[in-house]
């Protein structure tokens, strides 16, 4: 018998999830999540720290699994059942949190990507034309500000990699490959 519930993506929500599971299941369980960037990391970390098995699955793999089951409808409830079925039948590999240095690098990279996307949006607005001079000047000022922040984040990334021996070793190995550059 399958059961469904929804919880907030917060520490309080994770605690409610844990209580909900405890009422329905004795002992350890295997939690399976679809990778959603950083949104699933909190609950994955919470469950991992409590000794639960956790898997984080690539959304493309989950989509292919849904297609193999001829599932076309998509709701939270149906997705939850599909992911549970996938976990039971496919036994995905277990996840463990990345080391702190890698986690910080991931956060910095996500922030860099966000800033670069914002910059591109503002540049696209500038190219749209027919802008009042105040709006055009404001957009240009924002692009300059974003350029500065992007440069600062890129420097923070480089500094972090240089200060972490394991990341530095991986970086040096990666850029030793012909055709691979700093970016």
Number of C-alpha atoms within 10 A of each C-alpha: 2 6 8 9 10 11 12 12 13 12 12 11 14 18 16 15 18 14 12 13 15 13 9 9 10 8 8 12 14 16 19 24 21 18 16 12 8 10 10 14 16 14 21 22 17 17 20 18 12 10 11 17 18 24 21 20 20 12 13 11 12 18 16 12 17 18 11 9 10 9 14 10 8 11 9 11 12 14 17 20 15 19 19 17 14 18 20 12 9 10 12 15 13 15 16 14 13 11 8 9 15 16 12 14 17 15 13 17 16 14 16 19 13 13 18 17 13 15 20 14 14 19 15 11 15 18 11 9 9 10 13 9 9 9 13 17 13 14 19 15 12 16 21 13 13 19 15 12 16 19 13 13 17 17 12 15 19 15 12 18 20 15 12 12 12 13 16 16 12 12 15 14 10 13 13 11 9 7 6 9 9 8 5
